[in-house]
Amino acid sequence: MTRWPLPEPMRAALDAAAQAAALGEVPIGAVIVKEGRVIAAAHNTPRVDHDPTAHAEVMAIRAAAAALGQERLTGCELWVTLEPCAMCAGAIVHARLARVYYAASDPKGGAVEHGAKVFDAPGCLHRPDVYSGIGEAEAADLLRKFFKARR
């Protein structure tokens, strides 16, 4: 079986996830791309920052908004290693991200294809295009190894 190289933004998100793991954080990484250029990269930091909202997606959205000097990330893409939770999906909606690419599905905590399915809710203000499974094996492997080491 031939494996295609991962798109650079997902490779960067996976690298950010590995940085999170090195800090003892759940290995989830995210990058935001505008016009083909990464403008923000982040990873989970809830434990380090003592902040339950410091998920990779939220941190990347904050950094991208600061970099662009605006709260709307119209035309931007989010690349993340795990299906966003309900909080992160809500932040994606409010940021007006155009596209979301995520690696591994999260049947337990995800809210895009699973759980709340935030983007499918009738009252959803904005619905990004969603693409899943890009880099799924690598992201799932990072998570498995992280949790196995802690059991």
C-alpha positions in Angstrom: 0.0 0.0 0.0 1.4 3.4 -1.0 1.2 6.2 1.6 0.9 9.7 0.3 2.8 12.4 2.1 0.7 14.5 4.4 -0.2 18.0 3.5 2.2 20.4 5.2 -0.4 22.0 7.5 -1.3 18.6 8.9 2.4 17.7 9.3 2.7 21.0 11.3 -0.3 20.2 13.4 1.1 16.7 14.2 4.4 18.3 15.2 2.5 20.7 17.5 0.7 17.7 19.0 4.1 16.0 19.7 5.2 19.2 21.5 2.1 19.0 23.7 2.9 15.4 24.6 6.4 16.4 25.6 4.8 18.8 28.1 2.5 16.1 29.4 -0.5 17.6 27.6 -2.9 15.5 25.6 -1.2 15.5 22.1 -3.5 17.6 20.0 -2.1 20.2 17.6 -3.7 22.8 15.3 -2.6 25.2 12.7 -4.5 28.0 10.8 -3.7 28.6 7.2 -4.6 31.7 5.1 -3.9 31.8 1.4 -1.6 28.8 1.7 0.5 30.2 4.5 0.4 29.0 8.2 -0.4 32.1 10.3 -0.8 30.3 13.6 0.2 27.1 15.3 -0.7 25.8 18.7 -1.2 22.7 20.9 -3.1 21.8 24.0 -2.1 23.7 27.1 -4.9 23.3 29.7 -2.6 21.8 32.3 0.4 24.1 31.7 -1.8 27.2 31.6 -4.3 26.0 34.2 -7.0 26.9 31.7 -9.7 24.4 30.7 -10.3 26.3 27.5 -6.7 26.1 26.3 -7.5 23.5 23.6 -5.2 23.5 20.5 -8.0 24.9 18.3 -8.9 27.7 20.6 -5.2 28.7 21.1 -4.7 28.6 17.3 -7.8 30.7 16.7 -6.6 33.3 19.3 -3.2 33.5 17.7 -4.5 33.8 14.2 -7.0 36.5 15.2 -4.2 38.4 16.9 -1.9 38.0 13.8 -4.6 39.3 11.5 -5.8 42.0 13.9 -9.5 40.9 13.6 -11.9 38.4 15.2 -13.2 36.9 12.0 -11.0 34.4 10.2 -12.9 34.5 7.0 -11.1 32.5 4.3 -8.9 30.7 6.7 -8.5 26.9 7.2 -8.1 25.0 10.5 -6.0 21.8 10.4 -6.2 19.8 13.7 -5.2 16.4 14.8 -8.4 15.4 16.5 -12.1 16.0 15.8 -13.0 19.2 17.6 -15.1 19.1 20.8 -18.3 21.2 21.2 -16.4 24.1 22.7 -13.9 24.2 19.9 -16.6 23.7 17.2 -18.4 26.7 18.7 -15.2 28.8 18.5 -14.8 27.7 14.9 -18.3 28.9 14.1 -17.7 32.3 15.7 -14.4 32.7 14.0 -16.1 32.0 10.7 -13.3 29.6 9.5 -14.0 28.5 6.0 -12.7 24.9 6.2 -11.8 22.4 8.9 -9.5 19.5 8.3 -9.1 17.0 11.1 -7.1 13.8 11.4 -8.7 11.4 13.9 -12.3 11.1 14.7 -13.3 11.3 18.4 -16.5 9.2 19.0 -16.4 10.1 22.7 -15.7 13.8 22.8 -16.0 15.0 19.2 -18.8 17.3 18.2 -18.5 17.5 14.4 -19.3 13.9 13.2 -20.2 12.7 16.7 -22.0 14.0 19.7 -23.6 17.4 19.4 -22.7 17.7 15.6 -22.5 21.5 16.2 -22.2 22.4 12.5 -25.4 20.5 11.7 -27.5 22.3 14.4 -30.4 24.3 13.0 -29.2 27.5 14.8 -25.6 27.2 13.7 -24.5 30.7 12.5 -21.8 29.4 10.1 -21.0 26.0 8.6 -17.4 25.4 7.5 -16.5 22.8 5.0 -15.2 19.7 6.9 -12.7 17.1 5.7 -11.7 14.2 8.0 -9.2 11.4 8.1 -6.1 13.3 6.8 -3.2 12.0 9.0 -5.6 9.8 11.0 -3.2 7.0 11.6 -0.4 9.3 12.8 -2.7 11.3 15.1 -4.3 8.2 16.6 -0.9 6.6 17.2 0.3 9.7 19.1 -2.9 9.6 21.3 -2.6 5.9 21.9 1.0 6.1 22.9 0.4 9.1 25.2 -2.5 7.4 27.1 -0.8 4.0 27.2 2.3 5.5 28.9 0.0 7.0 31.6 -1.9 3.8 32.4 
